[in-house]
Amino acid sequence: MRFRRLFLAAAVAACLASQSVLAPQLATAQNLPNLGGSEREDLSPLMERKLGEQIMRDIRRDNDYLNDAPTLEYLNGFGNSLVEARPEVRGEAGFDFLFFAVRDPALNAFALPGGFIGVYSGLMLAAQSESELASVLAHEIGHVSQRHIARMLGSQKQDMLIPLAAMVLGALAARSSPDLGMATMMGGQGYAMQRQLNFSRDAEREADRVGLQILGEGGFDTSGMVAFFGRLQTATRAYSENAPAYLQSHPLTTERIADIQARIRDQRYRQRADSIEFQLIRARVRVLQDPSAQGLREAAALFESQLQQKSRVQTAAAKYGLAFIALKQGKNEQAQALLEEARTAALKNSAPLAALGIEARLAAGQPALALKEAQAARTAYPLSRGFAMQYADALTASGKSDEAVRFLRDQSQLYRSDVEVQQHLASAYAAQGKQALQHMALAEAYALNGALPAALDQLGIARKAPDASFYDQSIIDAREREFQERRREELKESREARK
């Protein structure tokens, strides 16, 4: 519920701000062509991406955002393989797709403006095959490809923004006072929000059509979409009024399922084996979904039951999950032993196994071995951001903080929008005892996350640090002026949106 309230508030707040101030200016300045339909004219592709980035900044600050490198890299590798199977889904806007997960047991997934696609942990666990997960992601890619969100937002009338503003206030108030939030949101605003976030039946069918094309060209079993939606339809009857969240935001009808079945009737059946990474990440997500003591006990019981299936892949996933639980519980030797059993069952190393191995080495106080494994992982997966950060951690833990700083500074030039780089750079500076640079790096991390007040606070601390040089002070002055200007612009946009 905490994440869902934040998502609703962020989506509508960004919508209000963008439509009243930014959209007309950017659309005019860029003179970008639209993709047809007068309803899209108010939201250019550039504005659509900016809107998605605004919402993502709020989502990333929420505790239920799964900021877990192996999970993120699997989702983005898998999701973008679907995009590459049918590159034209990027459309005239040429969106770069970003996939992410949030911690929530509900069965749900959603597309944000500009190519950002979120998946709830509950849905990842409910998908019984990689083809089923692909069917959901492909459907959401279809929404982005057809610019359904841009069309929805572009066609809104100004008078609809009044009840939406009330919903924003209620959603934000509910974080500190549920009763106050409920009172604010009463009076019909719930219905207004539902109309804004739900797609029409035509949009759903259109996303299904694009999704099926992606599945077919990607070599997936297209019947996975029917199987997954069929289970959701059964769940609707079981839940009665409390239908799964995915059905609330993606209306599912018998007609829609029949349409999907008609489209795949003449297609040849394709059996596609699930990758070992799919099963390993599902085990990892099961642990991350509820990291409480009770949650870990329940996950361990499920993994023990999974071992009874005597399947090689299921055994590897269960051992991996048990190793992850042992690591969470501080049982480092047990974690390493279980991880070796998982590797044996998997018959090969893979990115999730390698990442957990490095994590276990660092937790056990074995930095030299962690560094060796991190170097090997970077060679095997040169584009992995997760392994790059583990490599930096291993350098720092091995007492090679100078080398870690050089590496991370290079990374910061290559990936200027990567918050993780700045956070790790701050840790490396702390290991060197360089206080001013540590807080300057933290300021950059906060700024990238959209937390400008916190970024300004960090610059203030850096300015007072005893080791702040004249050069550091000059950088602090420049960044402070820039952050203050950005902050004034944000406040101005917020005031304009409330008018």
Secondary structure, 3 states (H helix, E strand, C coil): CHHHHHHHHHHHHHHHHHHHHHHHHHHHHHCCCCCCCHHHCCCCHHHHHHHHHHHHHHHHHCCCECCCHHHHHHHHHHHHHHHHHCHHHHCCCCCCCEEEEECCCCCCEEEECCCEEEEEHHHHHHCCCHHHHHHHHHHHHHHHHCCHHHHHHHCCCHHHHHHHHHHHHHHHHHHHCHHHHHHHHCCCHHHHHHHHHCCCHHHHHHHHHHHHHHHHHCCCCCHHHHHHHHHHHHHHHHHCCCCCHHHHHCCCCHHHHHHHHHHHCCCCCCCCCCCHHHHHHHHHHHHHHCCCHHHHHHHHHHHHHHHCCCCHHHHHHHHHHHHHHHHHCCCHHHHHHHHHHHHHHHCCCCHHHHHHHHHHHHHCCCHHHHHHHHHHHHHHCCCCHHHHHHHHHHHHHCCCHHHHHHHHHHHHHHCCCCHHHHHHHHHHHHHHCCHHHHHHHHHHHHHHCCCHHHHHHHHHHHHHCCCCCHHHHHHHHHHHHHHHHHHHHHHHHHHHHHC
